[in-house]
Structures are given as structure tokens and as C-alpha cells.
Amino acid sequence: MKIKLITIITLMITSLGVSQNPIFTSVFTADPSPHVWPNDPNTLWVYTSHDEPGSNNHYGMTGYHAFSTTDLVNWTDHGRILHLENVAWAESHAWAMDATYYRGQYYLVYCMKEAGIGLFRTGVARSDTPEGPFTDLGYVKGVEFGQDPAIFIDDDGTPYLYWGHDRKCFAAELNKDLMSIKLETYIELTPQLTHVFEGPWVHKKDEKYYLTYPGLTPRRWPEKMFYAVADKPLGPYKFKGVFIDDFEGQSGTNHGGTVTYKGKDIMFYHSAWLSGGLSETRSAMADYLEYDTQGNILPIVPTKTGLGNAKRTKTTLKLEAENGFAAGGKLYNVIVDTWIKGYSGKGYVTNFDNPYDHVSMLAQVAKPAKYRFKVRYASPDGESNHDILINSHKYSAFKFPQSDTFREIDFGIVDLKAGDNLIRVFKKDWKPSKGELAIDYIKLEQVFEDEK
């Protein structure tokens, strides 16, 4: 039986080349949190935790990513948006997260273990852009062992927090600053949620509140996805049943959320398909979520076709130069400026005056692979010559032709290793450049075998 299962998983993985599932094949992702923000209904955002390649435990989870798309086929990975090293109060375990748009800004609610205590806390981070990076604000007061948080903003603007761990689930209304709960609203939902284990998520449809969650039956791994329904955000909830049962290649855990995008409901969750069945290196999945006439969720049976488009999904890493340390990179003796108009993000990096002045950016990928390397730059005063290092490999000197405005230049194919790849653009000598180079962002586009 074990040999048969491994064979099935292997066959499944080898056929993923033209699939929609897993939704991202460039990087290991878990706990997907999908959203469409009210100021941009054409873009779907998915926020995920990140699994390290080759890991055999979840201790090494240290950061989060953001992805966006306008067509469900071509995705942009905006890189690392928050990391353990950016959170002063935390020591480990960057597990599941959620995101929200609230009172004009974007928030990430996430869980990490508090330094010196080892207790899970629900952290809150904020950004003025959906792609981050996010700045930590501290953790939510009144929440004990705040693992696997989810935030739900009701139609009247009231924020609610849900969290759960080890066969328990809790909820409360948040105060308007999102940094504490209203203690009088705190409730344990565990008795209402049969088989609940962790990872609650709430969405609203036809004036009903649906709480979906991973559960065990009883305490039998792997997790299935269950749901319950209520007339109010804090319940009481009525248990309805399982809607994602056991499936080939699933991870030991499951976790996810729902979103309505361009009129269709979608369920995001995770599996172990990309890693070939390794439960500690997971990959985000997506399937349409459907209901019967009574409002019951119809079962989802994961398939490689996923959202049904014949085209395979493709991910491009877009790394903003100005994000620096907050996104895993570094600005060394250079500055962020906004004088040249037309930049993306919050600015661009310039003033490469001295030898080895540089900007570095972090690209995280699941497996060794080739990527098409593009740079968006401007060099108003003339041609600029700079070197680029990818990890320890030095590519040939890169020439950036004179350009008054920002433009993309294609530097061909580069090799990335599994895990962290540090990409550094630097000035190599004392020779003055004719042009003052301005780096806006870099792009790394997936290249598949049949495209080489």
C-alpha cells in the first residue's frame, strides 16, 4: 500500500507541468489567505506562510509572502512581506496568518511565539500598500495562545478575531485599533465545532456566517476541512460537516480561506503535491467553492485542473529595490529617492557612488530552476555599467543604456537555487559612471522546460 501511494503521488507531481494546482509552483507556501480589496476589485491577493525547502519540521517557518493576479493564471510573488527578524517580541514559529483592509490601511494578523515565554501570540502588522512590506505593531491583548488567527470585518465595519489550536477555537470582537479584544465578547466556540483542531476562517454569504476549519476525526491525521454556519459572527454555530475529505498527496495539515472573485467563490487551501508528499513543504491549492440550494457547501475533490483554465499557472517574482531589510535585502551606502517619476512601489534606489555600493534583494524559490531576469531602471545622464551577483555567482557586467524614464531590460536566463537567493546589484570600481543608475525593481519569471 505504501509503494502504491508513493507511485500515485509521483505520477501526480510529474503531471503538474500544465496544471492549475498547486496554484504556485515557484515557492513552498501554506495557509493561504485570499482577498479582494474594495479599492481594486480586479486584483486577487493571496497571503501565505512559507515552508523552507527540505524541511522536516515546521519550526523553521519564519516569514510570509504576498501574491497577486488579475487572471488566475499569471501570478506575481511580491516576495517576503514580514519576517521573524522584523518582529522584536517574537522568537520563532511564523505560522498561519490572515490579512484585512481596514480604515484605509492594510493589516496582517499572524502568529509567532513570544521570546522567552514560548507562548503563541497574535501579532498585528500594517502597510499602506497591499504588497507590503508590513511593519509590526505588537500583539493583540486579551488573546492567550493566539495561534492561527483570522480576522473578519462585517458589513457594518465591526472587526472580529478568530483563533484556534489543539482541538480548541475562540472568537471575540476587536477594538477599533485591532490591538485588543473586547473582553466581554470573548467566547470559546469549541463545543459548537465538531472535530475542530485549529485554523478557523469566517466568510459571509446570503446573510449567513460560515466558519471553516481543519479538524481530526477523532485526532486522526491528516486533517480534513469542516464547516459550521451561524446567523451572527460569534455564533452560535451549527456544525454542518466535511467539505474537503482525504485526498491523494495531501499534507498532514490543511488550512485555508475563501474569497469571491469576479463573481465566483474560490476556496484556497494547501497540499503536499509540489514536494511529492512531504507534509512540511506544502503548496497552495485553489478550487471553486459551490453551494446547494439550501446553502450547504458542496464537497471539493482536489484535482490538478483546479480552477479549470487549460493554461498552467505561472509566477513572476517582483522584488522592489527600496524595500531593503524589511523584505530580506539590504541597502548599502545607497538611498531611496522619488525624483524620477514613474517608479512602482514607494520609490527607487540610487546613488551608487563608491565601489561595492549596492542594493540586494531576496528571492525565495522551492527548487533549483532557471528564471528570466529583468530589471526596471532609469539612467537619465548616460549608460551605466554595474555588476550583479546572484548568491556567489557573478554574472557578466550589466550595461544599462541611457534612459530618461523607467524601463525594463531583459538580461536573459539565470539560475536560482532552492531556498534563499540573494541578488545584489553593485558598483564594482571607482570609475565614474556617465549615468546615475536608478533601480526600481527586479523581476524573475518562471521558465518551464518546454520554453527553454
Secondary structure, DSSP 8 states (H G I E B T S, - for coil): -HHHHHHHHHHHHHTGGG-SSSS--SS-EEEEEEE--TT-TT-EEEEEEE--TT-SSSTT--EEEEEEESSSSEEEEEEEEEEGGG-TTEEE----EEEEEETTEEEEEEEEEETTT--EEEEEEEESSTT---EEEEE-BT-SS--S-EEEE-TTS-EEEEEEETTEEEEEEB-TTSSBB-GGG-EE-GGGSTTB-S--EEEEETTEEEEEEEE-SSS-SS-EEEEEEESSTT---EEEEEEE---TT--S----EEEEETTEEEEEEEESTTTTS-TTS-EEEEEE--B-TTS-B------TTTT--SS--EEEEEEEGGGGGGGT-EEES-EEE--SS--STT-EEE---STT-EEEEEEEESS-EEEEEEEEEEETTS-EEEEEEETTEEEEEEEE--EEEEEEEEEEEEEE-SEEEEEEEE--SSS--SS--EEEEEEEEE--GGG-
